[in-house]
Structure formats: structure tokens, C-alpha cells
């Protein structure tokens, strides 16, 4: 009888962000708008087990300086810093969904809520320190996010742990 081997994939965790370039965006909780921005980016942020302050700082710098906005020639050569853009930051643990087995996602790779909230706050603080106005959702709440994606431009960013 042939021997079956169980192969476990090598897995690194990464602080993850989905960046969407937007004309405007807003987030509401229970019908109340808790954050809104004009031109800039919506950041859906996922914090994984093993992530720490270094990843939050590196990802904030990447978001602030990533050249995803058009210059006068229509080329993506400008960053949030360059255009004076804003960020709507929304914590999203579902970025750590493991869908490799079954039909229900597992979230064991996501950081525990208390740690995730601390690093989410640090990420937002670092963006503000770089001169980016930041509006936020409400950590742990069920939110409705309105996104007017400009382009559309959507990127997945990671900061390794």
C-alpha cells in the first residue's frame, strides 16, 4: 500500500492591506457615518499572528508613499503624500481567512482581537505622522463601507513578519 504524506504548506504571516484608490468613501455603523474621506485610499487592514510594530510602521510608509495616483501625463507617479490624499482605514480580520479546507473559512491565522486593535491603531497613527489625514471604521463592529473606486485601482500589500 502506498504511503500517503500530509504536506503542510510553509506559511509566513504578513500584515495585509487591500488598498483601493477612491474618489470618496465612507463607513457607517448602525446607520451612523463614523468615517468619511474625499480623494485618497480605502485601506482594509488585516493583522496576523506574529505581526508587530515593525510591520505596522512599514505598511503605513508603503501606503503613504506608493505611487498610485495619476500625474498630469496620466501616469501613476504620485502618492497620497504628493496629492494631499486621505485614508479611510477599516480593520478586516477576514483578510486572514483560510479557505483551504471545507466550506467555512477559518481565521486561526488572524491576530487575537486585542493585539489586532493595538496594531491597527498604530498603523493609523503612523499614517497620521506621515501627514495623511485618516478616518476610521469602528474596530470589531459590523460596518457598511461605501467605496467609490477610482480607476478602478485595487492593490494587495503585505509587510512580512
C-alpha positions as CSV (number, residue, x, y, z in Angstrom):
1,X,0.0,0.0,0.0
2,X,1.3,3.4,-1.0
3,X,2.2,5.7,1.9
4,X,0.2,9.0,2.0
5,X,2.1,12.1,3.0
6,X,0.5,15.0,4.5
7,X,2.2,18.1,3.2
8,X,1.9,21.2,5.4
9,X,2.5,24.4,3.4
10,X,5.2,26.7,4.6
11,X,3.3,29.7,5.9
12,X,4.6,33.1,6.8
13,X,2.2,35.6,8.2
14,X,2.0,39.1,6.8
15,X,0.2,42.2,7.9
16,X,-2.1,42.6,4.9
17,X,-3.8,45.5,3.3
18,X,-6.1,45.9,0.4
19,X,-5.7,49.4,-1.0
20,X,-8.4,50.9,-3.2
21,X,-7.8,54.2,-4.8
22,X,-11.0,56.2,-4.3
23,X,-12.8,59.4,-5.4
24,X,-14.6,59.2,-2.0
25,X,-15.5,56.7,0.6
26,X,-17.4,56.4,3.9
27,X,-18.1,53.8,6.6
28,X,-21.1,53.6,8.8
29,X,-22.1,51.6,11.9
30,X,-25.8,51.1,12.7
31,X,-26.8,53.7,10.2
32,X,-24.4,56.4,11.6
33,X,-21.4,57.5,9.4
34,X,-18.3,57.1,11.6
35,X,-15.7,58.0,9.0
36,X,-15.6,59.6,5.5
37,X,-13.0,60.8,3.1
38,X,-12.6,62.5,-0.2
39,X,-9.9,61.7,-2.7
40,X,-7.5,59.1,-1.4
41,X,-7.4,55.4,-0.5
42,X,-9.5,53.0,1.4
43,X,-7.3,50.6,3.4
44,X,-8.8,47.3,4.5
45,X,-6.2,46.1,7.1
46,X,-5.7,42.6,8.3
47,X,-3.3,41.8,11.2
48,X,-1.9,38.3,11.5
49,X,-0.4,36.3,14.4
50,X,3.2,37.3,14.8
51,X,2.7,40.8,13.3
52,X,4.2,43.7,15.4
53,X,5.0,47.4,15.3
54,X,7.7,47.0,12.6
55,X,5.1,45.6,10.2
56,X,2.6,48.4,11.1
57,X,5.2,51.1,10.5
58,X,6.5,49.6,7.3
59,X,3.0,49.1,5.8
60,X,2.0,52.7,6.8
61,X,5.1,54.0,5.0
62,X,4.3,51.9,1.9
63,X,0.7,53.1,1.8
64,X,1.7,56.8,2.2
65,X,4.4,56.7,-0.5
66,X,3.0,54.2,-3.0
67,X,2.6,55.9,-6.3
68,X,-0.9,55.0,-7.4
69,X,-2.3,58.4,-8.4
70,X,-2.1,60.0,-11.8
71,X,0.3,62.8,-12.6
72,X,-0.5,65.4,-15.3
73,X,0.5,62.9,-18.0
74,X,-1.9,60.3,-16.7
75,X,0.8,58.0,-15.3
76,X,0.6,56.6,-11.8
77,X,3.5,58.6,-10.4
78,X,2.0,60.3,-7.4
79,X,1.5,59.1,-3.8
80,X,-1.0,60.0,-1.1
81,X,1.6,62.4,0.3
82,X,2.1,64.1,-3.1
83,X,-1.7,64.7,-3.7
84,X,-2.6,65.5,-0.1
85,X,-4.9,62.5,-0.2
86,X,-6.8,60.9,2.7
87,X,-7.2,57.4,4.0
88,X,-10.3,55.6,5.3
89,X,-8.8,52.7,7.3
90,X,-11.0,49.7,8.2
91,X,-9.9,46.7,10.2
92,X,-10.7,43.5,8.5
93,X,-9.7,40.2,10.1
94,X,-11.3,38.3,7.2
95,X,-8.2,39.0,5.1
96,X,-6.8,36.1,7.1
97,X,-9.5,33.6,6.0
98,X,-8.2,30.1,5.5
99,X,-10.4,28.5,2.8
100,X,-8.1,25.5,2.1
101,X,-10.5,23.0,3.7
102,X,-14.2,22.7,3.8
103,X,-16.7,25.4,3.0
104,X,-16.4,27.6,6.1
105,X,-13.4,29.9,6.4
106,X,-11.2,29.5,9.4
107,X,-9.4,32.5,11.0
108,X,-6.7,30.9,13.1
109,X,-4.0,32.9,11.4
110,X,-5.6,36.3,12.4
111,X,-4.1,38.0,15.4
112,X,-6.2,38.0,18.6
113,X,-8.6,41.0,18.7
114,X,-6.7,42.9,21.5
115,X,-3.4,42.7,19.6
116,X,-5.0,43.4,16.2
117,X,-6.7,46.5,17.6
118,X,-3.4,47.8,19.0
119,X,-1.6,47.3,15.7
120,X,-4.5,48.8,13.7
121,X,-4.3,51.9,15.9
122,X,-0.5,52.1,15.5
123,X,-0.8,51.7,11.7
124,X,-3.3,54.7,11.7
125,X,-1.1,56.7,14.0
126,X,1.9,56.2,11.7
127,X,-0.1,57.3,8.7
128,X,-1.1,60.5,10.5
129,X,2.6,61.1,11.5
130,X,3.4,61.0,7.8
131,X,0.9,63.8,7.2
132,X,-2.0,61.6,5.9
133,X,-5.5,62.5,7.3
134,X,-7.0,59.2,8.5
135,X,-10.7,58.4,9.1
136,X,-11.5,55.0,10.6
137,X,-14.2,52.5,11.0
138,X,-15.0,51.1,14.4
139,X,-12.9,48.1,15.4
140,X,-14.9,44.9,15.8
141,X,-18.2,46.4,14.6
142,X,-20.3,45.3,11.7
143,X,-19.7,48.1,9.2
144,X,-21.1,49.2,5.9
145,X,-18.4,50.6,3.7
146,X,-19.1,52.7,0.6
147,X,-16.3,52.7,-1.8
148,X,-16.1,54.8,-5.0
149,X,-13.1,53.1,-6.5
150,X,-11.3,55.3,-8.9
151,X,-9.8,53.6,-11.9
152,X,-10.6,51.0,-10.6
153,X,-7.2,50.6,-8.8
154,X,-7.0,47.9,-6.2
155,X,-3.7,46.5,-4.8
156,X,-2.8,43.9,-2.2
157,X,0.0,44.9,0.1
158,X,1.9,42.9,2.7
159,X,4.5,43.6,5.3
160,X,6.4,40.4,6.3
161,X,6.7,39.4,9.9
